[in-house]
């Protein structure tokens, strides 16, 4: 079986190891433009030895931002700044990836450091009107989203397509569609947030239609030589919500549609879900999807110990591990993990004296 430091080839792209930076929102931008913070932040993780760097949730339209401080690719003017970021990532041996996203009914939230994550209602300074599959707010404090019409659905799908084209122009070589955590696409396939009665609601096939159509229009402009991936919430963790079994069936459909890997996260669609958080708590979702759908998967969620990360790969529970907060605490986690696991260290030559 492969191990944590064995390369992974998908289509025409090879990662130097099975470790990636999970997309993490930094809320550090103005009008969607990347900046020096993103360049240094992501470049440092590439220099730290990971095989893949996935840039944070990047909005495909302005109202699709979680906060007004999110990065975006809804305009051609955003491309140049992100070219600097992808150049830095590639210069240090990692693959540059990006997660394109739409926040849906969870949009228009204040900056976490100043508003404590409070939703800003339409009409308040800095706020705007969220949208969703149905007129159901995320929680009691959230505004009611406007239910999207079919033409509006098609407009957003076109925005994902344009976002993919801009991502390619910016130099990204790995594309992830964000379909998790209660944001727009997840809110379509979860029965807890979708009460539509048209072809985008009701039965399983209808609820996954938005995602499958978005994948199709995105795959049409994303080069065949490059991976297309999707992050899902593998379960809502709530009775009557989306299930792991449904995730397996969805992953089968995604594979047929041209998706190469499913990034298996969970939750986020329901404010009061009870989630059994612990080391590797989402790995069983990855394992079920990988074996049930015959598709490559990424595992994410409290993976902090090198031995656990290596075990996940060696035992075929995932093909890739994505680390989030652990790589915030230690950008050089990968170099230290290589030492611990007695593997060749993917170290920049400038740092060899330390390793």
C-alpha positions as CSV (number, residue, x, y, z in Angstrom):
1,X,0.0,0.0,0.0
2,X,1.1,3.6,-0.5
3,X,2.3,5.7,2.5
4,X,2.1,9.3,3.4
5,X,5.2,10.4,1.5
6,X,4.5,8.5,-1.7
7,X,3.6,10.6,-4.7
8,X,0.0,10.7,-5.9
9,X,-0.7,11.1,-9.6
10,X,-4.2,12.2,-10.8
11,X,-4.7,12.7,-14.5
12,X,-1.6,14.7,-15.7
13,X,-0.7,16.1,-12.2
14,X,1.6,14.5,-9.5
15,X,1.7,15.5,-5.9
16,X,5.0,14.9,-4.2
17,X,3.3,13.5,-1.2
18,X,-0.2,12.8,0.2
19,X,-0.4,15.9,2.5
20,X,-2.4,19.0,1.6
21,X,-3.4,22.3,3.1
22,X,-7.1,22.2,3.7
23,X,-8.9,25.4,2.4
24,X,-9.3,27.7,5.4
25,X,-11.0,31.1,5.3
26,X,-8.7,33.9,6.5
27,X,-11.1,36.9,6.1
28,X,-8.3,39.2,5.1
29,X,-9.2,40.7,1.8
30,X,-10.9,43.8,0.3
31,X,-13.3,43.5,-2.7
32,X,-12.2,39.9,-3.3
33,X,-8.6,40.8,-4.1
34,X,-5.8,38.5,-3.0
35,X,-2.9,40.3,-1.2
36,X,0.5,39.9,0.4
37,X,-1.0,38.0,3.3
38,X,-2.4,35.2,1.1
39,X,0.9,35.0,-0.8
40,X,3.0,34.6,2.3
41,X,0.5,32.4,4.2
42,X,0.1,29.9,1.4
43,X,3.7,30.2,0.1
44,X,5.0,29.3,3.6
45,X,3.0,26.1,3.7
46,X,4.4,25.1,0.2
47,X,7.9,25.8,1.5
48,X,7.0,23.6,4.5
49,X,6.8,20.5,2.3
50,X,3.1,19.8,1.6
51,X,2.2,18.2,-1.8
52,X,-0.9,20.3,-2.3
53,X,-2.0,23.8,-1.2
54,X,-5.7,24.5,-1.6
55,X,-6.6,28.2,-1.4
56,X,-9.5,29.1,0.8
57,X,-13.2,29.3,-0.3
58,X,-13.0,31.7,-3.2
59,X,-16.3,33.3,-4.1
60,X,-17.7,33.0,-7.6
61,X,-19.9,36.0,-7.1
62,X,-19.9,38.9,-4.7
63,X,-23.1,37.8,-2.9
64,X,-21.6,34.3,-2.6
65,X,-19.0,35.5,0.0
66,X,-19.3,34.4,3.6
67,X,-18.1,37.8,4.7
68,X,-17.2,41.0,2.9
69,X,-13.6,40.1,3.7
70,X,-13.5,36.9,1.5
71,X,-11.2,36.4,-1.5
72,X,-12.9,36.0,-4.9
73,X,-12.7,35.1,-8.6
74,X,-15.9,36.7,-9.8
75,X,-14.1,39.3,-11.9
76,X,-11.2,39.2,-14.4
77,X,-9.5,41.9,-12.3
78,X,-9.0,39.3,-9.5
79,X,-6.7,37.1,-11.6
80,X,-3.4,39.0,-11.6
81,X,-3.1,39.1,-7.8
82,X,-3.8,35.4,-7.5
83,X,-1.1,34.6,-10.2
84,X,1.4,35.8,-7.7
85,X,0.1,33.4,-5.1
86,X,0.1,30.4,-7.5
87,X,3.7,31.3,-8.6
88,X,4.9,31.2,-5.0
89,X,3.2,27.9,-4.3
90,X,4.7,26.3,-7.4
91,X,8.2,27.8,-6.7
92,X,8.4,25.7,-3.5
93,X,7.3,22.4,-5.1
94,X,3.6,22.2,-4.2
95,X,0.6,22.0,-6.5
96,X,-1.6,25.1,-6.4
97,X,-5.2,24.4,-5.8
98,X,-8.3,26.5,-5.2
99,X,-11.7,25.9,-3.8
100,X,-14.5,27.8,-5.6
101,X,-17.5,28.5,-3.6
102,X,-20.9,30.2,-3.0
103,X,-22.0,30.7,0.6
104,X,-25.8,30.7,-0.2
105,X,-27.9,31.3,2.9
106,X,-24.8,31.5,5.1
107,X,-23.6,34.6,3.4
108,X,-23.3,38.2,4.7
109,X,-21.6,37.5,8.0
110,X,-19.5,40.0,9.9
111,X,-15.8,39.7,10.3
112,X,-15.2,37.2,13.1
113,X,-12.8,39.5,14.9
114,X,-15.2,42.4,15.0
115,X,-18.7,41.1,14.8
116,X,-18.2,37.7,16.4
117,X,-19.5,36.0,13.3
118,X,-22.9,37.7,13.5
119,X,-25.0,37.7,10.4
120,X,-25.4,41.2,9.0
121,X,-28.9,41.6,7.8
122,X,-29.9,43.2,4.5
123,X,-30.0,47.0,4.9
124,X,-27.4,47.0,7.6
125,X,-24.0,48.5,6.7
126,X,-21.9,45.8,5.0
127,X,-24.8,43.4,4.7
128,X,-26.6,41.9,1.7
129,X,-29.4,39.5,0.8
130,X,-28.5,35.8,1.0
131,X,-30.1,33.3,-1.4
132,X,-30.8,29.6,-1.2
133,X,-32.8,26.6,-2.5
134,X,-35.6,27.5,-0.2
135,X,-36.7,30.4,2.0
136,X,-35.3,28.8,5.2
137,X,-32.9,30.7,7.4
138,X,-29.8,28.9,8.8
139,X,-30.8,29.7,12.4
140,X,-33.0,32.2,14.4
141,X,-30.5,35.0,14.1
142,X,-30.1,34.6,10.3
143,X,-32.1,36.5,7.6
144,X,-34.4,34.4,5.5
145,X,-32.8,33.7,2.1
146,X,-34.6,34.4,-1.1
147,X,-35.5,31.2,-2.9
148,X,-33.6,31.0,-6.2
149,X,-35.6,30.8,-9.4
150,X,-34.4,28.4,-12.1
151,X,-32.9,31.2,-14.2
152,X,-31.1,32.4,-11.1
153,X,-29.8,28.9,-10.4
154,X,-28.5,28.8,-14.0
155,X,-26.8,32.1,-13.5
156,X,-24.9,30.8,-10.4
157,X,-23.9,27.7,-12.3
158,X,-22.5,29.9,-15.0
159,X,-20.6,31.9,-12.3
160,X,-19.0,28.6,-11.1
161,X,-18.0,28.0,-14.7
162,X,-16.5,31.4,-15.1
163,X,-14.7,31.0,-11.7
164,X,-13.1,27.8,-13.0
165,X,-11.9,29.6,-16.1
166,X,-10.4,32.4,-14.0
167,X,-8.8,29.9,-11.7
168,X,-7.0,28.4,-14.6
169,X,-5.9,31.8,-15.9
170,X,-4.6,32.5,-12.4
171,X,-2.3,29.4,-12.5
172,X,-4.3,26.9,-10.4
173,X,-3.9,23.3,-11.4
174,X,-6.3,21.7,-8.9
175,X,-9.9,22.8,-8.7
176,X,-12.3,22.0,-5.8
177,X,-16.0,22.8,-5.9
178,X,-17.2,23.6,-2.4
179,X,-20.3,21.6,-1.8
180,X,-20.1,21.3,2.0
181,X,-20.7,23.0,5.4
182,X,-24.2,24.3,4.7
183,X,-23.2,26.6,1.9
184,X,-25.2,26.9,-1.3
185,X,-24.5,23.5,-2.9
186,X,-24.8,21.5,0.3
187,X,-28.1,23.3,1.1
188,X,-29.5,22.0,-2.2
189,X,-28.7,18.3,-1.6
190,X,-29.6,18.2,2.1
191,X,-33.3,17.6,2.8
192,X,-33.1,19.8,5.9
193,X,-32.5,23.0,3.8
194,X,-34.3,22.2,0.6
195,X,-38.1,22.2,0.4
196,X,-38.4,22.8,-3.3
197,X,-41.1,21.0,-5.3
198,X,-39.6,21.5,-8.7
199,X,-36.8,19.5,-10.4
200,X,-34.2,20.8,-7.9
201,X,-36.1,19.5,-4.8
202,X,-37.8,16.5,-3.3
203,X,-36.2,13.2,-4.2
204,X,-32.5,12.4,-4.0
205,X,-32.0,12.8,-7.8
206,X,-33.5,16.2,-7.8
207,X,-31.6,17.5,-4.7
208,X,-28.3,16.5,-6.2
209,X,-29.1,18.0,-9.6
210,X,-27.7,21.4,-8.8
211,X,-24.3,19.9,-7.9
212,X,-24.1,17.5,-10.9
213,X,-25.0,20.3,-13.3
214,X,-22.4,22.6,-11.7
215,X,-19.8,19.8,-12.1
216,X,-20.8,19.3,-15.7
217,X,-20.5,23.0,-16.7
218,X,-17.2,23.3,-14.7
219,X,-15.6,20.1,-16.1
220,X,-16.4,21.4,-19.6
221,X,-14.0,24.3,-19.2
222,X,-11.5,22.7,-16.8
223,X,-8.7,20.9,-18.8
224,X,-8.8,17.1,-19.0
225,X,-5.2,16.9,-17.8
226,X,-6.1,18.6,-14.5
227,X,-8.0,17.2,-11.5
228,X,-11.5,18.3,-10.6
229,X,-12.5,17.6,-7.0
230,X,-15.6,18.2,-4.8
231,X,-15.8,18.8,-1.0
232,X,-18.9,17.3,0.5
233,X,-20.5,17.2,3.9
234,X,-20.7,13.4,4.2
235,X,-23.4,13.6,6.9
236,X,-25.5,16.3,8.5
237,X,-25.2,14.5,11.9
238,X,-28.9,15.0,12.4
239,X,-31.8,12.5,12.1
240,X,-33.6,13.0,8.8
241,X,-30.7,14.8,7.3
242,X,-28.1,13.8,4.6
243,X,-26.4,10.5,5.3
244,X,-23.1,8.7,4.6
245,X,-25.0,6.2,2.4
246,X,-26.3,9.0,0.3
247,X,-22.8,10.4,0.1
248,X,-21.6,7.1,-1.4
249,X,-24.3,7.2,-4.0
250,X,-23.5,10.8,-4.8
251,X,-19.8,10.0,-5.1
252,X,-20.7,7.3,-7.7
253,X,-22.5,9.9,-9.8
254,X,-19.7,12.4,-9.4
255,X,-17.2,9.9,-10.6
256,X,-19.2,9.4,-13.8
257,X,-19.5,13.2,-14.2
258,X,-15.7,13.5,-14.3
259,X,-14.8,14.2,-10.7
260,X,-11.5,12.7,-9.7
261,X,-11.6,12.9,-5.9
262,X,-14.1,13.6,-3.1
263,X,-12.9,15.6,-0.2
264,X,-14.9,14.2,2.8
265,X,-15.9,16.7,5.5
266,X,-19.2,16.8,7.3
267,X,-21.8,19.0,9.1
268,X,-22.3,22.7,8.8
269,X,-25.8,22.6,7.5
270,X,-27.6,22.6,10.8
271,X,-26.8,24.9,13.7
272,X,-27.7,22.4,16.5
273,X,-26.0,19.2,15.2
274,X,-24.2,17.0,17.7
275,X,-20.9,16.1,16.1
276,X,-18.6,13.5,17.7
277,X,-15.5,15.5,17.3
278,X,-12.2,13.7,17.9
279,X,-8.9,12.8,16.1
280,X,-9.8,11.6,12.6
281,X,-13.5,11.7,13.3
282,X,-14.4,12.1,9.7
283,X,-12.1,9.4,8.3
284,X,-14.8,6.8,8.4
285,X,-16.8,8.9,5.9
286,X,-13.8,9.0,3.6
287,X,-13.3,5.3,3.9
288,X,-17.0,4.6,3.1
289,X,-17.0,6.8,0.1
290,X,-13.6,5.5,-1.2
291,X,-14.6,1.9,-1.0
292,X,-18.3,2.3,-1.8
293,X,-17.9,4.5,-4.8
294,X,-14.5,3.4,-6.1
295,X,-13.3,7.0,-6.2
296,X,-10.2,8.7,-4.7
297,X,-10.9,10.5,-1.4
298,X,-9.3,13.1,0.9
299,X,-9.7,12.8,4.7
300,X,-9.9,15.9,6.8
301,X,-10.7,16.8,10.4
302,X,-8.4,16.8,13.5
303,X,-5.6,14.9,11.8
304,X,-2.6,16.1,13.7
305,X,-0.3,13.2,14.5
306,X,2.1,11.9,11.7
307,X,1.3,8.3,12.7
308,X,-2.4,8.8,12.2
309,X,-2.0,10.5,8.9
310,X,0.3,7.7,7.7
311,X,-2.1,5.0,9.0
312,X,-5.0,6.6,7.0
313,X,-3.1,6.3,3.8
314,X,-1.4,2.9,4.4
315,X,-4.8,1.3,5.3
316,X,-6.6,2.6,2.3
317,X,-8.9,4.9,4.2
318,X,-8.1,7.9,2.0
319,X,-5.7,8.8,-0.8
320,X,-4.8,12.2,0.6
321,X,-4.9,13.9,4.0
322,X,-5.8,17.5,4.4
323,X,-4.6,19.4,7.4
324,X,-6.0,22.7,8.6
325,X,-5.4,24.2,12.0
326,X,-2.4,22.0,12.5
327,X,-0.7,23.7,9.6
328,X,-1.5,27.1,11.1
329,X,0.2,26.0,14.2
330,X,3.2,24.5,12.4
331,X,3.8,25.4,8.7
332,X,6.6,22.9,8.7
333,X,4.5,20.0,10.0
334,X,5.3,18.0,6.9
335,X,9.1,18.3,7.4
336,X,8.7,17.2,11.1
337,X,6.4,14.3,10.0
338,X,9.0,13.1,7.5
339,X,11.6,13.0,10.3
340,X,9.2,11.2,12.6
341,X,8.3,8.6,9.9
342,X,11.9,8.3,8.7
343,X,11.1,9.4,5.2
344,X,13.1,11.7,2.9
345,X,12.4,15.3,3.9
346,X,10.9,17.6,1.3
347,X,12.9,20.5,2.5
348,X,13.9,23.7,0.6
349,X,17.7,23.7,0.1
350,X,17.9,26.9,2.2
351,X,16.6,25.0,5.2
352,X,18.7,21.8,4.9
353,X,21.0,22.8,7.8
354,X,18.1,22.6,10.1
355,X,17.0,19.1,9.0
